[in-house]
Amino acid sequence: MQRKNIPIEALTLKVHDFWSEHWILLTAGDYSARKFNTMAVGWGSLGVMWGKPFVQVVVRPVRHTHEFISGYETFTVCAFPDACRDAVQLLGSKSGRDGDKIAESGLTPMASAIVAAPGFAEAELIIECRKIYRSIIDPRGFLDQDIDRHYPLKDYHGVFFGEVLAVSGVESFISP
């Protein structure tokens, strides 16, 4: 994949479509130590918080990736072309506890430019982040009680904010 470094000010995407229409992986851990895990994500946000560009992701505590995003300082968010849909779906449906799902997916982990967490060679966009905040969703804060239907097991997501340190992507993610 031919990606270019993208200054955060030049990153262009439709935020809602990014999470709902792209095939996205969240990866946490340490590439050089060969200790990392990934999962498909469809919920998150991008913006500015505390004067820093950020990506916010949520991970249920039962997910194997929760262990990695909790235990390591960095993570990546990678968007993939439609051709990688089956691989991303596999990575979202299997647990890394049960075997090498990344190898099974056929995707190629690679060192990131700045952070310890890996990106993927096939990704159209790689956002590298350093964790700056974490919490757990507290259902007492739900103002819309319909939200609770997403938690029949009461397994509330961990919330992680990462400061964006580097972005690389294909031309379509660069503002003209």
N, C-alpha and C positions, 0 to 999 in steps of 0.2 A: 504494500500500500504506500503510495507516494504522499506523505504528510509533510506539512511545513509547520515551523513554529508560528504560533499565533499569539500576538500580544492580547491580553485579556480585553483591551479596549476595542480590538478588531474582531473579536469573536461574535459571530452572528448566528442566531438560531431562534426558532419560535419555542419559547420555554415550555408551553403546554404540549406541543407536538413532540418536543424532544423526549419527554417522559412517556408519552402515550403512543407514539408512532415509530420510534426507533427501537432497535434491538440493543439493549444496554446491559453491560456487566459492571458490577461493583467488585473490585478486587482489593484485598488487604493482606498484608504480610510483608515478607522480605524475599525478593527475587534471588539475591545472591546467596542466601542461606537455603534456598529451595523450600521455604516454609511460607506458603500462601494459599489462599482459597478465594474462590469467586462465586458469584451468584447473579442471576438475572434480577434486574430491578425495573419497576415501572412507576414508582413513587419517588418524588424528591423535589428539590428546588434549587435554583441558582439565583444569585443576586449579590447584594452588598450588605454586610452586617459588621458592626464594630469597625467601620471604615476599611474593611477588607473584602475582596471578591471571595465568594464562597459557593460551595456545593453542599447541600444538606441531603443526607440519605437516611433511610430508616431500615432497621434490620430486627427481625423478631429474635428473641433470645434463644429459641430452639434451633435456629439456623447455625450450621457449622461456621459460616462466615462471621457470625457475631463474636465468636472467640478471637478471630483474627483482627477484626476492626477494633475490638476492645483492647487487645494486647499489643498492637503495633501503632506507631505514630502516624503512618501515612496510608493513603488508599488512592486508587484510581477509579475513574468512571470512564468507560469506553463505549462508544457507539459504533455499531456495525452495519454494514450494508445488508439488504434483504437476502443476499446469497448466504449469509451466515445465520439465518433465522433458526434452522434446525439445531445448529451447534449451541446457540444461546438458549434455546428452549430446553435442550438437554441439561445445560449447566444450571438452569433454574429449577429443574425437576428432580435432579439427583443430588445426593449429599456427598461431599468430599470425605465424609467419615467412612463411606462404604467402598472407596476405591479411588482410582485416579480418573475422575470424571473429565478433567481438562484434557488429558491424553485421548480419552474416548471421544471428546468433542472434535478433535482435529485442529483446534485453534493453537496458535503458537505464542506462548508467553515470551515476553522480552523485557529487558531492563528498561526502566523509565529514564528520562533525561535527568531528573532531579531526585525523585523520591525512591524509597526502597521497594514499595509495592510495584509489581509489574504492570505493564500494559500488554497489548496483544498486537502482533504484526498485522493482522487482518482488520484492525479497527480503523474506521474513518475519522474518528475523533478520540483523543486521549486527554483527559483532564487529570492532572496530578495534584493531589491535595495533602495538606498536613492538618491533622485533627486540631481543632481549636475549642470544641465544646462537645459535651455529650450529656444526655439525660435519658429518662425513660418516660414515655407518654403516660400521663396520669389521667385516668378516666374522669376524675372529679373536675377536670378542666373542660370536658365536652359540653359545649353550649348547644349543640345539635345532637340529641340523643340517638339519631340515626347512625352516627359514627360508630357507636358501640357494636353494631351488628357485624363489623369487620373483625371483632374479637370474641367469637363464641367460646374460645378456650381461655380468655382473659390473658393472652400472651402478648402484652402490649409491646410495641416496637421500642427498641433503643433508637435514639435520635442522635445523629452525628453530623456536626458541621465541620467542614474542612476548608481551610484557606486555600484558594487556587494559587499554586506556585508556578505551574507551567501548563501550556495547552499546545497541542499539535493536532493538525487535522488537514483534511483535503480542502481544496479550493472553495467548495460550497459553504464551508463554515467561516470563511474570511469575508468581512464586509468590504464592499467595493470602494 
